[in-house]
Amino acid sequence: MSVGAPDREEYGPQARPLPFERGTDGPRVVLVGVDGTRTSERAGSYAAGLARRQGAALVVVFVNSPNGLTALLPGVDAGAVQRTQDELTAEIRKEIQRGARELGLPITFVCRRGDPYVELRDAADEFQADMVVVGASEQAGHRLVGSVATRLVRTGRWPVVVVP
């Protein structure tokens, strides 16, 4: 593992340096958002397969989105919530390392804190993603207020693939 920025880890072979150009024959950088859910695991697998077939770099973004209400609820141990997030991050990191080895795929792992939509949007711009892949939300409330996927589609900066 080589470390670039504090929130960025590189795994697998070096990505071949190509000049940035939108609208080429296929994506050069595929960004996928993961959060440990079944749909995000499927999105990660889809994005890895697509990146491998296209010869693209894969950027995996995990957003630790702490809920401010958690601290206000009685009986909720904020330390336990953080330990759970840390365990999830370690588990995702191990899967990424395994995938980079098995697929021979350059993968950048980015771990951020904050609002998932904002962090994915900013990472897609930062890495000049040609495509963003996310899993469909399994939360019922998102039908009313909109999911991360819906908000990314509405941004209109890159193609967004929503994996069920």
C-alpha positions in Angstrom: 0.0 0.0 0.0 1.3 3.4 -0.8 -0.3 6.4 0.9 -1.1 9.6 -1.1 -3.3 11.9 0.9 -4.3 11.1 4.5 -7.8 10.0 3.4 -6.6 8.1 0.3 -5.0 4.6 -0.1 -3.7 3.1 -3.3 -3.9 -0.7 -4.0 -3.0 -2.9 -7.0 -0.9 -2.0 -10.0 -0.3 1.6 -11.0 -3.0 3.2 -13.0 -1.8 4.0 -16.5 -1.5 7.8 -16.8 -3.9 9.0 -19.4 -4.8 12.6 -20.2 -8.3 13.6 -18.9 -10.9 13.7 -21.7 -14.6 13.5 -21.3 -16.6 11.6 -23.9 -13.9 9.0 -24.8 -14.8 5.4 -25.8 -15.2 4.3 -22.2 -14.7 5.5 -18.7 -11.1 5.9 -17.5 -12.1 6.5 -13.9 -15.0 4.7 -12.3 -16.0 6.0 -8.8 -18.2 3.8 -6.6 -19.8 4.7 -3.2 -19.9 1.9 -0.7 -21.4 1.8 2.8 -21.5 -1.9 3.7 -25.1 -2.6 2.6 -26.0 -5.4 0.2 -26.7 -2.9 -2.6 -23.4 -1.1 -2.2 -21.6 -4.4 -2.3 -23.3 -5.2 -5.6 -22.4 -1.7 -6.8 -18.8 -2.3 -5.8 -18.7 -5.6 -7.7 -20.3 -4.0 -10.8 -17.9 -1.1 -10.7 -14.9 -3.3 -10.3 -15.9 -5.5 -13.2 -16.6 -2.5 -15.4 -13.3 -0.9 -14.5 -11.4 -4.2 -15.2 -13.1 -4.7 -18.6 -12.5 -1.0 -19.6 -9.0 -0.8 -18.3 -10.1 2.0 -16.0 -9.0 3.0 -12.6 -11.5 2.4 -9.7 -12.0 4.8 -6.9 -13.9 3.4 -3.9 -15.4 6.0 -1.6 -16.6 5.1 1.9 -18.4 7.9 3.7 -18.6 7.6 7.4 -21.8 9.6 8.1 -22.3 10.0 11.8 -25.8 10.7 12.8 -25.9 13.7 15.1 -29.0 12.3 16.8 -27.2 9.2 17.9 -25.5 11.2 20.7 -28.8 12.5 21.9 -30.6 9.1 22.2 -30.5 7.6 25.7 -28.6 4.3 26.0 -26.6 4.8 22.8 -22.9 4.6 23.3 -21.2 6.9 20.8 -17.9 5.1 21.3 -19.6 1.8 20.3 -21.0 3.5 17.2 -17.6 4.7 16.2 -16.0 1.3 16.8 -18.6 -0.2 14.5 -17.8 2.3 11.8 -14.1 1.6 12.3 -14.7 -2.2 11.9 -16.8 -1.6 8.8 -14.0 0.6 7.3 -11.4 -2.2 8.1 -13.7 -4.8 6.5 -14.1 -2.7 3.3 -10.4 -2.0 3.2 -9.7 -5.8 3.3 -12.1 -6.5 0.4 -10.5 -3.7 -1.7 -7.0 -5.1 -1.1 -8.3 -8.6 -2.1 -10.0 -7.3 -5.2 -6.9 -5.3 -6.3 -4.8 -8.4 -6.0 -7.2 -10.8 -7.7 -8.3 -8.5 -10.5 -5.0 -6.8 -11.0 -6.9 -3.5 -10.8 -5.7 -0.1 -9.6 -8.0 0.8 -6.8 -7.9 4.0 -4.8 -9.8 3.8 -1.4 -11.0 7.0 0.0 -12.6 7.3 3.5 -14.4 10.5 4.4 -16.7 11.8 7.0 -19.9 13.8 6.3 -22.9 13.8 4.1 -22.7 10.9 1.6 -24.1 13.0 -1.3 -21.7 15.9 -0.7 -18.6 13.6 -0.3 -19.4 11.5 -3.3 -20.0 14.5 -5.5 -16.8 16.2 -4.3 -14.8 13.0 -4.8 -16.2 12.5 -8.3 -15.1 16.0 -9.2 -11.7 15.6 -7.5 -10.9 12.4 -9.3 -12.4 13.5 -12.6 -14.7 10.5 -12.6 -16.2 9.5 -15.9 -19.0 7.5 -14.1 -20.4 7.2 -10.6 -21.8 3.9 -9.4 -24.0 3.6 -6.3 -26.3 1.0 -4.8 -30.1 1.7 -4.7 -31.2 2.8 -1.2 -33.1 0.3 0.9 -34.5 2.9 3.2 -38.2 3.6 2.9 -37.8 7.3 3.8 -35.7 8.0 0.8 -38.7 7.6 -1.4 -40.0 10.9 0.1 -36.8 13.0 0.6 -34.7 11.5 -2.1 -31.8 9.1 -2.0 -28.1 9.8 -2.5 -28.5 8.2 -6.0 -31.3 10.5 -6.9 -29.4 13.5 -5.8 -26.3 12.4 -7.8 -28.4 11.9 -10.9 -29.9 15.4 -10.5 -26.4 16.9 -10.2 -25.9 16.0 -13.9 -22.1 16.1 -14.0 -21.4 12.4 -14.8 -23.4 9.3 -15.8 -24.7 7.6 -12.6 -25.4 3.9 -12.5 -27.7 2.8 -9.7 -27.3 -0.9 -9.0 -30.4 -2.6 -7.4 
